[in-house]
Amino acid sequence: MKISARNTLKGKVVSVEKGATTAHVKIEIADGTVITSSITNEAVDSLGLTVGSDAYAVVKSSDVMIAVD
């Protein structure tokens, strides 16, 4: 994976809470440190995000995006 953002934090998905159109994904990047991102349900499905899977929190400006290998 190549990405222009310089703040990529690898962790494990600890929670995926889907709503009507948007999901809240929580990634634990260190012991007890969790980052939450709001992404579409479609993005959750496309990335195959499930509790326990590895993922990256990608911080660019004020947005937190999710990335997988």
C-alpha positions in Angstrom: 0.0 0.0 0.0 1.3 3.5 -0.9 -0.4 6.6 0.5 0.5 10.3 0.7 -0.6 10.7 4.3 2.3 10.4 6.7 0.3 9.5 9.8 -0.6 5.8 9.4 -1.2 4.0 12.7 -1.4 0.2 12.5 -3.8 -1.6 14.9 -6.6 -4.1 15.4 -10.3 -3.5 14.8 -12.0 -3.7 18.2 -15.5 -2.6 17.2 -17.6 -2.1 14.1 -21.0 -0.5 14.8 -23.1 -0.1 11.6 -25.9 2.4 11.4 -28.4 3.2 8.6 -25.6 4.4 6.3 -22.6 5.1 8.4 -20.4 2.9 10.6 -18.2 3.7 13.5 -15.0 1.7 13.4 -12.7 1.6 16.4 -9.1 0.6 16.0 -6.8 -0.1 19.0 -3.4 1.2 18.0 -1.6 0.7 21.3 -2.5 -0.8 24.6 -5.7 1.1 25.6 -5.3 3.7 22.8 -8.3 3.6 20.4 -9.0 5.7 17.4 -12.6 5.9 16.0 -13.5 6.7 12.4 -16.9 7.2 10.8 -17.0 5.6 7.4 -19.8 4.3 5.1 -21.2 0.8 5.6 -20.2 0.1 2.0 -16.6 1.0 2.9 -16.7 -1.4 5.9 -17.9 -4.2 3.6 -15.4 -3.3 0.8 -12.5 -3.4 3.2 -13.6 -6.5 4.9 -13.4 -4.9 8.3 -14.3 -7.2 11.2 -13.4 -7.3 14.9 -9.9 -8.7 15.2 -8.7 -7.8 11.7 -5.6 -5.7 11.2 -6.2 -2.2 9.8 -4.6 1.2 9.7 -5.9 4.5 11.0 -4.8 7.1 8.4 -4.8 10.6 9.7 -4.8 13.4 7.1 -5.7 16.9 8.3 -9.0 16.6 10.3 -10.1 13.3 8.8 -9.4 9.7 10.0 -9.6 7.2 7.2 -9.2 3.4 7.4 -6.9 1.4 5.2 -6.0 -2.3 4.9 -3.3 -4.2 3.0 
